[in-house]
């Protein structure tokens, strides 16, 4: 087992490590594109080894190609094409951006929903740990993108960045069956821009404050209803109210990061009776992380980190549905990041995962990865 881990550390890399660019969201890339075509990308290759008799797995988790075109100083097009697990292909982003002036933009197309940190800034180069935080898997269903239209910009006098969009919502009902469930909340409802059903638009908004050196604070909101392919069945949709607070702070080699996401869902009792699902009426998740970088030769850095997460997709349930303690989870993850170049790094970490079921054992997993972004 130790030999497998050593080989994994040596062979697996994590594409695209550049923590200096962690404040750069995908929707800001247009500012860096010179007129004409722009090409970039990132990739993530993982080794995951659960503790016990389960064999480890090697996976080209994702390879993303960025293609952009700048028509002129005001108009640009952004797109990302993602390959997951070698054989699954998705369009992750595809939107047109019109820059009216330095502080106001209009965007339309398939875009990332601005909620928390990771959903917008999810390149493997921008977070510690081989895998994304699980709060950004179970509570914020990263990568969460939908088709919409909206505005973005900055208020420099107030040190604020703002975003506001109207999107199609999660699909909760399709072909006579429900899509949402207790274990992963809203995740199965993502429409991802593929022949998306729209009954009513959903509002997504975020404000980021950057007025203190090294500190970034974000407040996000998402409000609306889920979508259904049969609008005559009132119980096939639920209402959504999601609020997020996130913060990042960097002081010399010390980095701190945290976020809290809270979601209320309405009409879940009727939805569960109709579909036979176990969707909760309240979900929340949070994490806190600390990391410290040790400078090596040149741009190389060795960064140990520690993160604690907690998330519960059955924080509250409606009607006769009893909360499932298995959905009340927490984990501790610690590891090392070895940045070998601007755009290349190795990662290793170890996870300790628990839930609230009485007498349940702690699940353990070793992870390693290799990375590149450009």
C-alpha positions as CSV (number, residue, x, y, z in Angstrom):
1,X,0.0,0.0,0.0
2,X,2.8,2.4,0.8
3,X,4.5,1.7,-2.5
4,X,1.2,2.5,-4.3
5,X,1.0,5.8,-2.5
6,X,4.6,6.7,-3.4
7,X,4.1,5.9,-7.1
8,X,0.9,8.0,-7.0
9,X,2.8,10.9,-5.6
10,X,5.5,10.7,-8.2
11,X,3.3,10.1,-11.2
12,X,0.2,12.1,-10.6
13,X,0.2,15.9,-11.0
14,X,-2.3,18.6,-10.8
15,X,-2.5,20.8,-13.8
16,X,-2.6,24.5,-13.3
17,X,-1.3,25.7,-10.0
18,X,-1.2,29.4,-9.7
19,X,-2.5,30.6,-6.4
20,X,-1.6,34.1,-7.4
21,X,-4.5,34.1,-9.8
22,X,-7.0,32.8,-7.3
23,X,-9.0,36.1,-7.4
24,X,-9.5,35.7,-11.2
25,X,-12.8,34.2,-12.1
26,X,-13.5,32.7,-15.5
27,X,-15.9,35.5,-16.2
28,X,-13.1,38.0,-15.9
29,X,-10.9,36.3,-18.5
30,X,-12.1,38.6,-21.2
31,X,-10.1,41.4,-19.9
32,X,-6.9,39.5,-20.7
33,X,-7.7,38.5,-24.2
34,X,-6.0,40.5,-27.0
35,X,-8.1,41.0,-30.1
36,X,-8.6,37.8,-32.0
37,X,-8.5,34.2,-30.8
38,X,-7.3,33.2,-27.3
39,X,-6.6,29.6,-26.2
40,X,-6.0,28.1,-22.8
41,X,-7.0,25.3,-20.5
42,X,-6.4,23.3,-17.4
43,X,-6.5,19.6,-16.3
44,X,-6.8,17.5,-13.2
45,X,-5.6,13.9,-12.8
46,X,-6.4,12.1,-9.6
47,X,-5.5,9.0,-7.6
48,X,-8.0,8.2,-4.8
49,X,-7.4,5.3,-2.4
50,X,-10.1,4.6,0.2
51,X,-8.9,3.0,3.4
52,X,-9.7,-0.7,3.5
53,X,-10.1,-3.4,0.9
54,X,-11.4,-1.1,-1.9
55,X,-8.8,-0.6,-4.6
56,X,-7.5,2.8,-5.5
57,X,-8.6,4.6,-8.6
58,X,-6.7,6.6,-11.2
59,X,-8.7,9.1,-13.2
60,X,-8.2,11.9,-15.7
61,X,-10.9,13.7,-13.8
62,X,-11.2,16.6,-16.1
63,X,-9.5,18.3,-19.1
64,X,-10.8,21.7,-20.0
65,X,-10.1,23.7,-23.2
66,X,-10.7,27.5,-23.1
67,X,-11.5,29.2,-26.4
68,X,-12.2,32.9,-26.6
69,X,-12.5,35.5,-29.3
70,X,-12.3,39.2,-28.9
71,X,-14.1,41.0,-31.7
72,X,-13.1,44.5,-30.5
73,X,-12.5,46.4,-27.3
74,X,-16.1,46.0,-26.3
75,X,-17.3,42.6,-27.5
76,X,-15.8,39.2,-26.7
77,X,-17.0,35.6,-26.6
78,X,-15.9,33.0,-23.9
79,X,-16.2,29.3,-24.0
80,X,-14.9,26.2,-22.1
81,X,-15.2,22.6,-23.3
82,X,-14.7,20.1,-20.6
83,X,-13.8,16.4,-20.9
84,X,-14.6,14.5,-17.7
85,X,-13.3,11.0,-17.0
86,X,-11.9,10.8,-20.5
87,X,-15.2,10.1,-22.3
88,X,-17.8,12.6,-21.0
89,X,-18.0,15.9,-22.9
90,X,-19.6,19.1,-21.6
91,X,-19.8,22.7,-22.6
92,X,-19.0,24.4,-19.4
93,X,-19.3,28.0,-20.5
94,X,-20.4,29.8,-23.7
95,X,-21.4,33.4,-23.4
96,X,-21.1,36.8,-25.2
97,X,-19.9,39.8,-23.2
98,X,-20.5,43.4,-24.1
99,X,-18.3,45.9,-22.2
100,X,-20.3,49.1,-22.1
101,X,-17.7,50.9,-20.1
102,X,-15.0,50.1,-17.5
103,X,-17.5,49.5,-14.8
104,X,-20.5,47.9,-16.6
105,X,-20.8,44.8,-18.7
106,X,-23.7,42.9,-20.2
107,X,-23.4,39.1,-20.5
108,X,-25.6,36.5,-22.1
109,X,-25.3,32.7,-22.7
110,X,-24.2,29.7,-20.6
111,X,-22.5,31.1,-17.5
112,X,-21.3,30.1,-14.0
113,X,-23.7,31.0,-11.2
114,X,-21.9,33.3,-8.7
115,X,-22.3,31.4,-5.4
116,X,-19.5,31.0,-2.9
117,X,-15.8,30.7,-4.1
118,X,-15.2,27.5,-6.0
119,X,-18.1,27.6,-8.4
120,X,-16.7,30.6,-10.2
121,X,-13.0,30.0,-9.4
122,X,-12.8,26.2,-9.8
123,X,-9.6,25.6,-11.7
124,X,-7.5,23.0,-9.7
125,X,-4.8,25.7,-9.4
126,X,-6.9,27.9,-7.2
127,X,-7.7,25.7,-4.2
128,X,-5.8,23.3,-1.9
129,X,-6.6,19.6,-1.9
130,X,-6.8,17.2,-4.7
131,X,-10.6,17.3,-4.8
132,X,-12.9,20.4,-4.5
133,X,-14.4,21.0,-1.1
134,X,-17.5,18.9,-0.5
135,X,-19.5,21.9,0.5
136,X,-19.1,22.9,-3.2
137,X,-20.4,19.5,-4.2
138,X,-23.4,18.8,-2.0
139,X,-24.6,22.3,-1.1
140,X,-23.4,24.4,-4.1
141,X,-23.6,21.9,-6.9
142,X,-20.3,22.8,-8.6
143,X,-19.7,23.2,-11.5
144,X,-23.1,25.0,-11.5
145,X,-23.8,26.8,-14.8
146,X,-27.0,27.7,-16.6
147,X,-28.2,29.8,-19.5
148,X,-29.0,33.4,-18.7
149,X,-28.5,37.1,-19.1
150,X,-27.3,39.8,-16.7
151,X,-24.8,42.5,-15.8
152,X,-21.5,42.7,-14.0
153,X,-19.1,45.5,-13.1
154,X,-17.3,47.4,-10.4
155,X,-17.9,50.3,-8.1
156,X,-14.3,51.4,-7.5
157,X,-15.2,54.2,-5.1
158,X,-16.8,51.6,-2.8
159,X,-14.3,48.8,-3.6
160,X,-17.2,46.6,-4.8
161,X,-17.6,44.1,-7.6
162,X,-21.2,43.3,-8.5
163,X,-23.0,40.6,-10.6
164,X,-26.7,40.1,-11.2
165,X,-28.2,37.5,-13.6
166,X,-31.5,35.9,-14.6
167,X,-31.0,32.1,-15.2
168,X,-33.2,29.1,-15.9
169,X,-33.5,27.1,-12.7
170,X,-32.9,23.5,-11.6
171,X,-35.1,20.9,-13.2
172,X,-37.0,19.1,-10.5
173,X,-39.4,17.0,-12.6
174,X,-38.9,15.3,-15.9
175,X,-40.8,12.5,-17.8
176,X,-43.1,11.8,-14.8
177,X,-40.3,11.5,-12.2
178,X,-38.6,13.7,-9.7
179,X,-34.9,14.5,-10.1
180,X,-34.0,16.1,-6.7
181,X,-33.2,14.0,-3.6
182,X,-31.9,14.1,0.0
183,X,-28.4,12.8,-0.4
184,X,-27.1,15.5,-2.7
185,X,-29.9,18.2,-2.7
186,X,-30.1,20.2,-5.9
187,X,-27.2,18.6,-7.7
188,X,-29.2,16.3,-10.0
189,X,-31.3,19.2,-11.1
190,X,-28.6,21.1,-13.0
191,X,-29.6,21.6,-16.6
192,X,-26.1,22.6,-17.8
193,X,-27.5,24.4,-20.9
194,X,-28.7,21.2,-22.6
195,X,-32.2,21.9,-24.0
196,X,-33.0,23.5,-20.7
197,X,-36.6,23.7,-19.6
198,X,-37.8,27.2,-18.4
199,X,-41.0,27.9,-16.5
200,X,-39.8,31.0,-14.5
201,X,-36.5,32.8,-14.3
202,X,-34.3,32.7,-11.2
203,X,-32.4,35.6,-9.8
204,X,-28.6,35.2,-9.0
205,X,-26.6,38.0,-7.6
206,X,-23.2,38.5,-5.8
207,X,-21.3,41.4,-4.4
208,X,-17.6,41.2,-3.6
209,X,-15.7,43.7,-1.3
210,X,-12.0,44.2,-2.0
211,X,-11.2,47.4,-0.2
212,X,-8.7,45.9,2.3
213,X,-5.4,44.7,1.1
214,X,-5.3,40.9,0.9
215,X,-8.9,40.5,1.9
216,X,-11.9,39.5,-0.3
217,X,-15.4,39.1,1.1
218,X,-18.4,37.9,-1.0
219,X,-22.1,37.9,-0.4
220,X,-24.2,35.7,-2.8
221,X,-27.9,35.1,-3.3
222,X,-30.0,32.8,-5.5
223,X,-33.8,33.0,-5.5
224,X,-36.6,31.4,-7.5
225,X,-38.3,28.1,-8.3
226,X,-37.3,24.9,-9.9
227,X,-38.4,24.0,-13.4
228,X,-40.7,21.2,-14.6
229,X,-41.6,19.7,-17.9
230,X,-45.2,19.5,-16.8
231,X,-46.3,22.8,-15.4
232,X,-49.8,21.5,-14.8
233,X,-48.5,19.6,-11.8
234,X,-48.0,22.3,-9.2
235,X,-46.3,19.9,-6.7
236,X,-43.5,19.2,-9.3
237,X,-41.6,22.4,-8.3
238,X,-40.1,23.7,-5.2
239,X,-39.0,27.2,-4.2
240,X,-35.3,28.0,-3.6
241,X,-33.7,30.7,-1.4
242,X,-29.9,30.3,-1.2
243,X,-27.5,32.7,0.6
244,X,-23.7,32.5,0.7
245,X,-21.0,34.3,2.6
246,X,-17.3,33.7,1.7
247,X,-14.0,35.2,2.6
248,X,-10.4,34.9,1.5
249,X,-7.4,36.5,3.2
250,X,-3.7,36.4,2.2
251,X,-0.9,38.0,4.4
252,X,2.5,37.2,3.1
253,X,2.7,33.4,3.0
254,X,-0.4,32.8,5.2
255,X,-3.7,32.1,3.5
256,X,-7.1,31.8,5.2
257,X,-10.3,30.8,3.4
258,X,-13.9,30.1,4.5
259,X,-17.5,30.1,3.3
260,X,-21.0,29.4,4.6
261,X,-23.9,28.5,2.4
262,X,-27.5,28.2,3.6
263,X,-30.5,27.0,1.5
264,X,-34.2,27.0,2.3
265,X,-36.6,25.0,0.0
266,X,-40.4,25.4,0.1
267,X,-43.1,22.9,-0.9
268,X,-40.9,19.9,-0.4
269,X,-43.6,18.0,1.4
270,X,-45.9,18.0,-1.6
271,X,-42.9,17.4,-3.9
272,X,-41.8,14.3,-2.0
273,X,-45.4,12.9,-1.9
274,X,-45.7,13.3,-5.6
275,X,-42.3,11.9,-6.6
276,X,-41.4,9.5,-3.7
277,X,-38.2,11.4,-3.1
278,X,-36.7,12.5,0.2
279,X,-35.7,16.1,-0.5
280,X,-34.9,18.1,2.6
281,X,-36.4,21.5,3.3
282,X,-33.2,23.1,4.6
283,X,-29.5,22.6,3.7
284,X,-26.4,24.2,4.9
285,X,-22.6,23.8,4.7
286,X,-19.4,25.6,5.7
287,X,-15.7,25.2,5.8
288,X,-12.6,26.9,7.2
289,X,-9.1,26.5,5.8
290,X,-5.6,27.6,6.7
291,X,-2.5,27.2,4.6
292,X,1.1,28.5,4.8
293,X,3.6,28.5,1.9
294,X,7.3,27.9,2.3
295,X,9.4,29.5,-0.4
296,X,11.8,27.2,-2.2
297,X,14.0,28.0,-5.1
298,X,12.7,30.2,-7.8
299,X,8.8,30.2,-7.9
300,X,8.6,26.8,-6.2
301,X,6.5,26.7,-3.0
302,X,5.6,23.9,-0.6
303,X,2.3,24.6,1.1
304,X,0.8,22.5,3.9
305,X,-2.9,23.1,4.5
306,X,-5.7,22.1,6.9
307,X,-9.5,22.3,6.2
308,X,-12.5,21.4,8.2
309,X,-15.9,21.0,6.5
310,X,-19.5,20.4,7.6
311,X,-22.6,20.0,5.4
312,X,-26.1,18.7,5.9
313,X,-28.6,18.2,3.2
314,X,-31.3,17.2,5.8
315,X,-30.8,20.1,8.2
316,X,-34.6,20.2,8.2
317,X,-37.4,18.1,6.6
318,X,-41.1,18.8,6.0
319,X,-44.1,16.6,6.8
320,X,-43.6,13.0,7.7
321,X,-40.1,12.8,6.3
322,X,-37.6,12.1,9.0
323,X,-34.1,13.6,8.7
324,X,-31.5,11.1,7.6
325,X,-28.4,11.4,9.9
326,X,-26.2,10.0,7.1
327,X,-26.7,13.3,5.3
328,X,-25.2,15.2,8.2
329,X,-21.6,15.0,7.3
330,X,-18.2,16.5,8.4
331,X,-14.7,16.0,7.4
332,X,-11.1,17.0,8.1
333,X,-8.6,17.2,5.3
334,X,-4.9,17.9,5.5
335,X,-2.2,17.7,2.9
336,X,0.6,19.3,0.9
337,X,0.8,21.4,-2.3
338,X,4.1,21.5,-4.2
339,X,4.1,24.2,-6.8
340,X,6.9,23.5,-9.2
341,X,6.1,26.3,-11.7
342,X,3.5,28.9,-12.5
343,X,1.0,26.5,-13.9
344,X,2.2,23.2,-12.6
345,X,2.0,21.4,-9.2
346,X,1.7,18.2,-7.3
347,X,-0.8,17.6,-4.5
348,X,-1.3,15.0,-1.8
349,X,-3.8,14.9,1.0
350,X,-5.7,12.7,3.5
351,X,-9.4,12.9,4.3
352,X,-11.2,11.8,7.5
353,X,-15.0,11.7,6.9
354,X,-17.8,11.2,9.4
355,X,-21.6,11.4,9.6
356,X,-24.1,11.7,12.4
357,X,-25.3,8.1,12.4
358,X,-24.7,6.6,15.8
359,X,-21.8,4.1,15.8
360,X,-20.7,4.9,12.3
361,X,-17.0,4.5,11.5
362,X,-14.7,7.3,10.2
363,X,-14.1,6.9,6.5
364,X,-10.5,7.6,5.4
365,X,-9.1,8.3,2.0
366,X,-5.7,9.2,0.5
367,X,-5.6,11.4,-2.5
368,X,-2.8,12.5,-4.9
369,X,-2.8,14.6,-8.1
370,X,-0.8,16.2,-10.8
371,X,-1.8,19.5,-12.5
372,X,-1.3,22.1,-15.4
373,X,-3.0,25.3,-16.4
374,X,-2.2,27.8,-19.1
